[in-house]
Amino acid sequence: MRMNRQLIPALMATTLAVPASAHSPFTADGQATVATWSGVIVLLALWFMFLVGARTCALPLRRTWSFHLGCLLCALAAFGPLDHWAEHSAAAHMVQHMLFMVVIAPLWVWGQPMPALVAVGGKPLLAVWQPFLFIARRPMWSAYLHAAVIWGWHTPVLYNLALLDPWWHAVEHACFLITAVLFWWSLLHNSRRETPVALVALLFTLVHTGVLGALLTFSTQPFYSQVQTLEDQQLAGLLMWVMGGLPYFGAAGWVGYQWLRRMR
């Protein structure tokens, strides 16, 4: 537990160490200050609740550290230099999105944090989680919701709005994280009856994200006013199309393996 207590101070030290141009809570100004600090407080509160609750739930060590790693990566992606680079580069923006959707979200889900969080939050937190759990138990519902968020925030209007307004920027990140958590929850914690549907949901997500990546890659003009070069947008498309698809292939293999094991 001593190492666990060092995680939050390490997060604060990491945030302090980022360049002044990044969206660090200590260097942001104006509305960005309030928006950034709001995000920091939410993340730290979630992390602290897990640390306290994990003491009473005796979670396996690998799952505990999976959640910790997800929190650390979330802090680096949302409040580190990458967030500043994402303002000027579509490729960096795509890396940030991919971290939220195919790295941080599955790490959180694999950590199975709900017993620890409910141990601290009690019935109010459980009541808030129930509507989300209803969606998370249905892989295709989760996939459709996640797809709507992905395509919506990659339209030029919302993409540029998120870059220009710090509050909409925070909403964008929250949308990616929440729907990605629901999607990965439906995959990694599905019932035997829902396993074939989970594989279809994975295929659907792999296809539609690949289509969006291909549109960005083969476009002959930039879609977004903040994109400085067409090549930068094409690189962003390749990252989504190729690198972003690898975790889905890995998840399909794991879900398929679990399905075969349950059938035996």
C-alpha positions in Angstrom: 0.0 0.0 0.0 3.0 2.3 0.4 3.5 2.3 -3.3 -0.2 3.0 -3.8 0.1 6.1 -1.7 2.9 7.4 -3.9 0.8 7.4 -7.1 -1.2 10.6 -6.5 1.9 12.6 -5.6 3.6 11.2 -8.6 0.7 12.4 -10.8 1.0 15.9 -9.4 4.7 15.9 -10.0 4.2 14.8 -13.5 1.7 17.5 -14.1 4.0 20.1 -12.7 6.8 18.9 -15.0 5.0 19.5 -18.3 5.9 22.6 -20.4 4.2 25.9 -19.7 2.5 25.7 -23.0 0.6 22.5 -22.2 -2.8 22.5 -20.6 -1.3 21.9 -17.1 -3.6 23.0 -14.3 -0.7 25.2 -13.0 -0.1 27.0 -16.3 -3.6 27.3 -17.9 -5.3 30.7 -17.9 -8.8 32.1 -18.2 -11.6 29.5 -18.6 -9.0 26.8 -19.3 -7.9 27.0 -15.6 -11.3 26.2 -14.3 -12.0 23.5 -16.9 -8.6 21.9 -16.4 -8.8 21.9 -12.6 -12.3 20.4 -12.8 -10.9 17.5 -14.8 -8.0 17.1 -12.4 -10.3 17.0 -9.4 -12.6 14.4 -11.0 -9.7 12.1 -11.9 -8.1 12.4 -8.4 -11.4 11.8 -6.7 -12.0 8.7 -8.8 -8.5 7.5 -8.1 -8.7 8.2 -4.4 -12.0 6.4 -4.1 -10.4 3.3 -5.7 -7.4 3.5 -3.4 -9.6 3.5 -0.3 -12.1 1.0 -1.6 -9.4 -1.5 -2.8 -8.3 -1.9 0.8 -11.6 -3.6 1.7 -12.2 -5.6 -1.5 -8.9 -7.5 -1.7 -8.7 -7.1 -5.5 -6.0 -9.1 -7.4 -2.8 -7.2 -7.7 -2.8 -7.3 -11.5 -6.3 -5.7 -11.6 -5.3 -3.0 -9.1 -2.3 -2.0 -11.1 -4.3 -2.1 -14.3 -6.6 0.7 -12.9 -3.6 2.6 -11.5 -1.9 2.5 -14.9 -5.1 3.7 -16.6 -5.3 6.7 -14.3 -1.7 7.6 -14.8 -2.0 7.5 -18.6 -5.2 9.5 -18.4 -3.4 12.2 -16.4 -0.6 12.3 -19.0 -2.9 12.3 -22.0 -5.4 14.9 -20.6 -3.0 17.3 -18.8 0.4 16.7 -20.3 2.2 18.0 -23.4 0.2 15.8 -25.7 -2.9 17.9 -25.0 -1.1 21.0 -26.2 0.3 19.3 -29.3 -3.2 18.1 -30.1 -4.3 21.7 -30.5 -1.9 22.1 -33.5 -1.6 18.6 -34.9 -4.4 16.3 -36.0 -2.0 13.3 -35.6 -1.3 14.2 -32.0 -5.1 14.7 -31.5 -5.7 11.2 -32.8 -3.0 9.7 -30.5 -4.8 11.3 -27.6 -8.2 10.0 -28.7 -6.7 6.5 -29.2 -5.2 6.5 -25.8 -8.6 7.3 -24.2 -10.5 4.8 -26.3 -8.3 1.7 -26.8 -5.7 1.9 -23.9 -7.1 3.8 -20.9 -10.7 2.6 -21.0 -9.8 -1.2 -21.3 -7.2 -0.8 -18.5 -9.9 0.7 -16.3 -12.4 -2.0 -17.2 -9.9 -4.8 -16.8 -9.1 -3.5 -13.3 -12.8 -4.2 -12.3 -13.0 -1.0 -10.1 -16.7 -1.1 -9.3 -16.5 -3.1 -6.0 -13.8 -0.7 -4.7 -15.7 2.4 -5.9 -19.0 1.2 -4.5 -17.4 0.3 -1.2 -16.7 4.0 -0.8 -19.5 5.6 -2.8 -22.2 3.3 -1.5 -25.8 3.2 -2.8 -25.7 6.7 -4.4 -22.8 5.6 -6.7 -24.5 2.3 -7.4 -27.7 4.1 -8.3 -25.8 6.3 -10.8 -24.0 3.3 -12.3 -27.2 1.2 -12.9 -28.3 3.0 -16.1 -24.8 2.7 -17.5 -24.7 -0.9 -16.5 -27.9 -1.5 -18.5 -26.1 -0.3 -21.6 -22.8 -2.1 -20.8 -24.7 -5.4 -20.6 -25.7 -5.0 -24.3 -22.6 -5.0 -26.6 -24.3 -3.6 -29.7 -26.0 -0.8 -27.7 -22.6 0.2 -26.3 -21.0 -0.1 -29.8 -23.7 2.1 -31.4 -23.3 4.8 -28.6 -19.6 4.7 -28.9 -19.8 5.0 -32.7 -22.1 8.0 -32.4 -19.6 9.8 -30.1 -16.6 9.0 -32.3 -18.2 10.2 -35.5 -19.9 13.1 -33.9 -16.7 14.6 -32.4 -14.8 14.1 -35.6 -17.3 16.3 -37.6 -15.6 19.6 -38.4 -18.0 21.6 -36.3 -17.5 19.7 -33.0 -13.8 19.0 -33.7 -13.0 22.7 -34.0 -15.3 23.6 -31.1 -13.4 21.3 -28.8 -10.1 22.9 -29.8 -11.4 26.5 -29.3 -13.4 26.1 -26.0 -11.8 24.4 -23.0 -15.1 23.3 -21.5 -16.2 21.6 -24.8 -12.7 20.1 -24.8 -13.4 18.5 -21.4 -16.8 17.3 -22.6 -15.2 15.7 -25.6 -12.7 13.8 -23.4 -15.5 12.7 -21.1 -17.6 11.4 -24.0 -14.8 9.3 -25.3 -13.9 7.9 -22.0 -17.4 7.1 -20.8 -18.6 5.5 -23.9 -15.3 3.6 -24.4 -15.6 2.2 -20.8 -19.2 1.0 -21.6 -18.0 -0.5 -24.8 -15.0 -2.4 -23.3 -17.1 -3.4 -20.3 -19.6 -5.1 -22.6 -16.7 -7.0 -24.2 -14.6 -8.0 -21.3 -17.3 -8.7 -18.8 -20.0 -10.1 -21.1 -22.1 -13.2 -20.3 -21.8 -16.4 -22.3 -25.1 -15.6 -24.1 -23.7 -12.2 -25.2 -20.3 -13.4 -26.3 -21.2 -13.8 -30.0 -22.9 -10.4 -30.0 -19.7 -8.9 -28.4 -17.7 -10.3 -31.4 -20.1 -8.6 -33.8 -19.9 -5.4 -31.9 -16.1 -5.6 -32.2 -16.3 -6.2 -35.9 -18.7 -3.2 -36.3 -16.4 -0.9 -34.3 -13.3 -2.1 -36.3 -15.1 -1.4 -39.6 -16.5 2.0 -38.8 -13.3 3.3 -37.2 -11.4 2.0 -40.2 -13.8 3.8 -42.6 -13.3 7.1 -40.6 -9.5 6.6 -40.7 -9.6 5.9 -44.4 -11.7 9.1 -45.0 -9.1 11.1 -43.2 -6.2 9.4 -45.0 -7.4 9.6 -48.6 -9.0 13.1 -48.3 -7.6 15.6 -50.8 -8.2 18.6 -48.5 -8.1 19.2 -44.7 -11.5 18.7 -43.0 -10.7 20.9 -40.0 -9.6 24.6 -39.8 -7.0 23.8 -37.1 -5.2 21.3 -39.3 -2.1 23.0 -40.7 -1.2 20.5 -43.4 -3.0 17.8 -45.3 -0.2 15.3 -44.5 -0.9 15.8 -40.8 -4.5 14.8 -41.3 -3.5 11.8 -43.4 -1.1 10.7 -40.7 -4.0 11.0 -38.2 -6.2 8.8 -40.4 -3.4 6.2 -40.7 -3.0 6.1 -36.9 -6.8 5.5 -36.5 -7.0 3.1 -39.3 -4.0 0.9 -38.6 -2.7 1.4 -35.1 -6.1 2.0 -33.6 -7.4 -1.3 -35.0 -4.8 -3.5 -33.4 -6.4 -3.4 -29.9 -9.7 -4.5 -31.4 -8.0 -7.4 -33.1 -6.4 -8.4 -29.8 -9.8 -8.0 -28.0 -11.5 -10.2 -30.7 -8.9 -12.9 -30.0 -9.4 -12.8 -26.3 -13.3 -12.7 -26.5 -13.2 -15.6 -29.0 -10.9 -17.6 -26.7 -13.2 -17.0 -23.7 -16.2 -18.1 -25.8 -14.5 -21.4 -26.8 -13.4 -22.0 -23.2 -17.0 -21.5 -21.9 -18.4 -23.8 -24.6 -16.0 -26.5 -23.5 
